[in-house]
Structure formats: C-alpha cells, structure tokens
C-alpha cells in the first residue's frame, strides 16, 4: 500500500479540485492510501468518505498567530499541527499550495519523494519538482498567471483524468433527494434541468432579487427548461422565495442542501447558473457545465470553468440584456443552439474550449487587451515547451496591438536593467536586476523571466545568466515577429 500525503492550504475553493484529483488517483490505483491536509474552509470534503484521513488547518488563525511570531514559535506551531503525520514515512508528499506555508510543511515531513514546491536541506532555497510546480507559486498573482489552476495541478501531480467524485449517495441518506429530482423530470417532461443559485447578489439586495425573479420567469416560460432554485436558507433567501411564490402562484421548485449534498444535487442537473466560485468548482468536479456570471473588470483567467462548453459572462449591471445573455448561454450549453449569441450592452461573453487538455477561453462577445495579452502569453509558453500553439481566438487588430505593446515592454524592461550587465558579482546582479518588477508585467516578458529564473543559472554564473538573458530577449522578439506575420495584412486601428 503506497502512502500519499497531499497538501493544499490555500484559503479558497481550490481544495475541491485537489479532492477531485485525489479521487482520480484512487480510481486508477486501488493500492493507494491518501491523506489530505487542506484549509478548514473545505470541511464538507470529509463527508465524502473517499480518503483515509483529512487534516484541516484553520488558515486564518494560523497566519494570524505566526505573523508576528519568532521563527522558533512558528516552527513549534507547524510541528504541533503536523503531529498526526509527522512521524509517518510517506512514499510521496505532494504540495499543491500556492503559498509558501505548504512548502515549509514539506521540510518537516519524512518522504521518499516530494512533488511540487518544497524546501529540502534548508529553509532558504525553494525547490521545484518540475516547471508546472514553479508556475504554481505564481498563482496568487492573478495579473501574471497564464494557465487555469486545475491544469497546473494536473501537470504538477501528473494526474490528467478529471472524473466525477465517485460517491455512493444511497449510504448518505440521499435516495429520497434523488427521487425528488427524478420525479420533477418525469412530471415536467423537460430535458434541461437548470439549477439557479439564489445567492447571486453582486448588485445589491433589491436589484438581485428582481434579476433572479426575471431570470426564473424567462426560463420557466420556455418548455425546454425546468428551472430549480438552490436556496442557502438565509433570511435574504426567505424573502426572495416568498416573492417568487407570490409572482408564480406557488409554482416554483426549490431545493436546499448542505455543501456535502451538493455533489449529489449536481449529479442530477443539466446546468448551473451561479456567481459563486465554490459552487462553480463543485459543478466542474461533477463535469457539469455552468454559466458563471461576474461583476468586475478583471477577467478571472485562471478560475473560469474547465468544463468544455461552459460560459462566463462579465457584466457591469444587472439588466434585461444580462438575463437574455444568460438565457442564450443556457440554450447553447444544452445544444439548443441559437443562430448567434447576440450583442448586448456592457456585457462580455466567453466560452470554455479544451485544447490539448488545456482549458482556454474563447471570446464570443468582447475580448480586449487583457485577453489578447493572456492568449499571446499562452502561445509563447507553449512554444518554449515545444507544444502545439493554442489557436488565436481574438480580434486580429487587438491581438496585433498586444504584440506591439509586448515589444515595447521587452525593450523598456531590459533597458532599465542594463546596469546589471556591467556587474560581475552575482549578489549585486540579483539586486540590480529587478526580477520581481518584471514578473509583475502581465505578458510574455513575465513568462520569459519565470523560465529564466526556473533554470537557476543566474544564481551561480553571472556571465551565463547574461548570455541567457540576451538570448531570451532575442527569442521573444523573434516569436513576436512570427506572431505578427501569421496574422496577415490586417490593418491595426490605433
């Protein structure tokens, strides 16, 4: 029996993906004993009964306790938490945390193999098992992250299947729950059971309530859809439910369940509409498409749904146009294809496509400079890894402007660091050449610097580092020239 310890203590929803990968590992190899260390924000995973042990870290409390503590106190806190796993001889320890604490944990554990970011021998030099492991440590910086985080996880751990969590729900008191869903389908004779998350509330109470009522009504009046409301049993939800009952003479379908039962619910539905990343993640694990709506200017380029065909809709305010955009997206997901997605005011629409196991976004409406730079970075990273380049799903004019901007960034970024070339002491080079400033740039310059830093050449040999740097900039420029020529004679609008 091979003993595996998987660590993911990021303070977000991503531990559910880790559980999904661990489930895929168990499915492919029955001779594994998997233990998880995860954030306490994901305690619902314990009810799944898939893993030998799950240890939860109260991340907020831990970081608050150790933030101003001495190194000795921090080490004592780490050892105290790790006590249940500290003396086990692990075959493999896998760290999928994007923060350094997960890497610190690996230092104190006994294992034959460590996968992911880790410390070994000292707590100074962070080591990586592969290049995706290096990308993992840049995930908290949303402005310089190019891959969907689930793709990074899969390539760090080298488990590429994404199977639904295999759970025997009959043993969890959910048989009646499943029967209720099936009865709804039979009674209504509709094939598109659409789950609407009632917690959607980005624009204020009254606006979001009216939006949900109008969206529910729009889906309800179409005989192809059966809208079902997912309630979170809050006081706000109760007010919404009463409004819906009054509006539709009590003819609404409502389900309320705990987090651990949502896996069962998602197994029964056709589509999920939500603005909650956690629920969207559960849908991803259940291989269910979603329509994820969000209010904001920054595209979540590492957190969109990785289920092919899912939609992401970016909006400024809840409106009739948003309702129609969500409805058209539902039609498309469930294969009731409209002639086109339509044009809507102040709304951008993206759909998930899978290219060589890599989830990418295709802009159906919108897709500006941020998207163009992200796609350019993906293609550059694919080139240096000798993989096929993802197709260009972008307005050629916008893409060409992005290429031109990248050329300027490379030139300016390098010229500001020229002082480092005349320095031979490696410590002074590290100070003069501001890696972190260049990595904050969202584009291929950041990607190139990451690959150069991962090679570790700059740490030992100044001259070799400078040679590699010059070659890197030449390669980037050559790539940009090829990208521009591949677009043909498209007139750039400045």
Protein Blocks (a to p, Z undefined) as FASTA:
>chain_A
ZZdddddfbdcfklmmmmmmmmmmmmmomkbccdddddfklmmmmmnopafbdcdddfkl
mmmmmmmmcfklmmmmmmmmmmmmmmpccfbdcdfbfbfklmmmmmmpccfbdgdjddeh
iakbccdfbfklmmmmmmmmmmlcfbdfklmmmmmnopabdcdddddfklnopmmmmmmm
mmmmmmnopabdcdddfkbcfnojklmmmmmmmmmmmmmmpmkbccddddehiaklmmmm
mmmmmmnnopacdddddfklmmmmmmmmmbdcdfbfklmmmmmmnopacddddedfbdcf
klccfbehiacdddfbdcfklmmmmmmmmmmmnopacfbebjaehiacdddddeehiacd
ddfbgcifklmmmmmmmmmmmmmnopacddddddfklmmmmmmmmmmmmmmmmmmmmmmm
mpcbfklmmmmmcfklmmmpgcjklmmmmmmmmnommmmmmmlmmmmmmmmmmmmmmmmm
mmmmmnopadddZZ
